[in-house]
Amino acid sequence: MEIGIVGFLAGFLLSVVTAPVGVSGAVFLLPVQLSVLHVPNPAVTPTNLLYNVVAGPGALLRYLRQGGFDRPLTRLLIAGALPGVVIGAFLRVFALPGPRVFRVVVAAVLLPLGLWLCLRAVRPAPAPRRARDLPIGWLGLGVGVIGGVYGIGGGSLLGPILAGSGIPMATVAPAALASTFVTSVAGAGTYGLIALTAGAAEIAPHWTLGLLCGAGGLIGGYLGARMQRRLPEAALRFLLGALAVALAVVYLIQAV
């Protein structure tokens, strides 16, 4: 019971902070599940994806009501990420059981990216870029593979990359969260099918914990999305940069 309460509170608090910048909170919930809640590998990955599935509609509903969706950008991200997350799930089960290399690689990407976003937040920003100027489909594919392997949804990578490229945060956040939600549904389903067909119960999600964490994230995500329009763009960029740096540091510590 205590573990369930901790999971609910963790999902709630993380979503409140991360939803305004297009991150589901799963990236920070992953180390909590491993170190505090003691969810074993590889079940932690589909459990984290289950959290995204339950938590995602809260923030997405709020963004839909606010009319903040860039539908072409969202469609491109999902089109790339969907096949990526299925590939990532199979790689996770059959080829990449260890998380150490992943943590080092993600930290190497997020640390300089997060520092760059923090610096841009305190200096005048350049003119915003259009999504069509970026290889969105390929970006979604790469992030989908990573999300499928480690159950982080992908928003933690998409958000900093898109925001760092000059796309406004009001456009980035709902598109990144929508991509995270759709790919998490596909990823959780893929892991479930693998668990059934391979007879490997250890790769099935921890349903109760995932649902409780997701319930907290559902409420927190709605509140976080509601707060976004009240926060200035520079503050949102700095928050996203700080989250990226914090995640990189956490992963580097865990990889040592």
N, C-alpha and C positions, 0 to 999 in steps of 0.2 A: 504493500500500500504506500509506504514512504517513497519507494522508487517511482511509483506512478505520480505522486504529488510533485516530486522533484522534476520529473520529465515534463509535466504540465507547466510548471512555473518557468522552466528553462525555455520551452517552446514559446510561451507568452512573451517573456522579456526579450528574447532574441528577435522575435518578429516585430515587436514595437520599434526597435532600433533600426532593423535592416530593411523593412518594407518600404520606407520612403526613398531608398536608393536602389530598389529593384533586386534586392537579395532576399531569399526566403528565410535565411537563418540556419539552413541545414549545414552550411560550412562550419559554423561554430558549434552546432549541436553534435557533429560527428565526434570531436574530441571529448565532449561531455559524455556521450554514450560510451565511448571507449574507456575513459579514465574514471568517471564518477558512477555511471550506471552499469558498467561492466558488461556491455553487450559484446559477445564474441565475434571474431571474424569468421567467415565473411557475412554473417547475418546482419552486421551493423549497416551494410550498404543498402539492402532492400528495406530495412527498418527506417533508414534516413529518407529513402524515396517515399515510403508510406507517409512519413511526416509531411513531406512536400505536397502529397496528394490531398491530405486532409486540411493542411494549413493554407494552401494556395488560394482557394476561393474567397477567403476573407478579404485580402488585399485586392484581388482582381475585381470583386464586386464593387468595392469602393471606387476603383479607377474607372470602371465602366460607367458608374453614375456620374463621375466627374467629366467623362468624355475625353479622357486623356490618351486613348489608344491610337498609335500609328499602325493601322492595319497592314499596309504593305510590308513594313519592317517586321512586324510580328509574324506574318506568314512566311517570310524568307528565313527568319531564325528557326521557326518550327520545322520548315521543310528540310533544313540542313541537320537540325538536332535530332529529329526522330530516328532516322536510320543510324545516327551516331550512337544513341543511347542503347540501341539493341546490340550493336557491335561491341560497345563497352561492357555490357552485361556478360556476354560470352567470354570476352577477354578476362574479365574479373574472375570468373569461375574456373576457367580452364588454363589461363596463362599467367595471370598477374595476382597471385594471392597475397603478396607482401606489399604493405603501404609505404615503406620507407622511401623508395625512389620517387614515388608520386609526390610525397610531401616535400622533398628537396626541390623537385622540378617546379611545383606550384609556388613554393616560397621564392624561388629564383625569378619567377614571372611577376608575382604579386608585390614583392618588396619594392623594386624600382618603380613599378606602375603606381603603387600607392603613394610613394614619396612624390612622384611627379604630379599626381592629382592634388596632393596637399599644397604643393608649391603653386600650382595653377589657381588654387582657390584663394590664395592671398595676393595674387598678382592679376592685373587685367587680363581677361580671357580673350583669345583670338576669336574671329568670326566663327559662328557655329557651322559645322559641316553637315552635309546631307548624307543620309544613310546609303543612298544609291552610289556614293563615291567609295564605299567600302565593300570588300568581298564578303557580304553578309552570309551567303549560303555556306561558304567554306568555313567561315568563323563558327557558324552554328553547328556544322558537322564535327569540327574539332572539339568544341565545348561539349557536345552531346556524347562523344566517346568518353571524355573525362568524367562527365556526370554519370554515365552508365557504369564506369569502372568503380567509382568511389562514392556514388550516391549523394553528390552535392548539388544536383540539379543544373548547375551551370551558370546561374545568375551571378555568382560571386566572381566569375571570370568575365562574363558578358558585360556586366555593369561597368567595371573599371575600364575595360577596353573601349566600349562605346562612348562612355563619358569622357575618357581621355582623348578620344578622337574628335571631340568638339560637339557631339550630339547633345542637345539639352537634356537635363535630368528628367524633366517631365515626360519626355519621349522615351528615354532609356528605361525607366523604372517599370512601367506597365508591360512593355514589350519583353523585357528580361524575365519578369515574373510569369508572364503567360507561357513563354518558352519553357521555363523551369517546370511549370505545372504539367504541361502536355507531355514533356519528356519523362517526367517522374511517373506519370500514369503508365506510359509505355515501358519504362524500366522496371517498375514494380511488377507489372504483368509478366515481363520476360523472365524475371527471377522466379516468380511463382511457377511458371511453366517448366523452367529448368529444374526446380526442386521436385515437381511432380514426376517429370519424365525420367530424371536421373535417380530418383529415390533418395535425394540428399536433403534431409530435413534441416541440416545445419545451415543451408543457404536460404531458408525461408525467413521472412521478417518476423520479429517479435511483435505480434499483432497488438497486444494490449498496450505495450509501451509506445509503439508507433502512433496508435490512435490517440493516446493521452497527450503525447507531445504535440501531435497535430491539432488537437482541440485547443490547446494553449496558443499555438501559432495561428489558428483561425481567428481567434479574438484579437490577439496582438497585431496580426497583419492588417486587419480592418482598421484598427486605431492608428497604426503607423501610416497607412496610406492616406487616412483622413488628415494627418498632420502635414503631409508633404507640401501642400500649397501654401502653408503658413511659414515655411522655411525658405530663406533666400537660396538662390542657385549656388552661390559660393559656399554656403554652409553645408549644403547637400554634397557638393563635390569634396569638401574637406572631410565630411563624415565617411563617405565612401572610401576615400584615400586612407583614412585612419583605420577603417575596418580591414582594408586590404593589407596594410602594414601589420596590424595585430594578428591577422590570420597567418601571414608569412612567418612571424616570430613564433607563434604557437607551433606551426608545423616544423620549423627548424629545431625547436626545443625537443619535440617528439621524435625527430629523426636522429638526434645525437645519441 
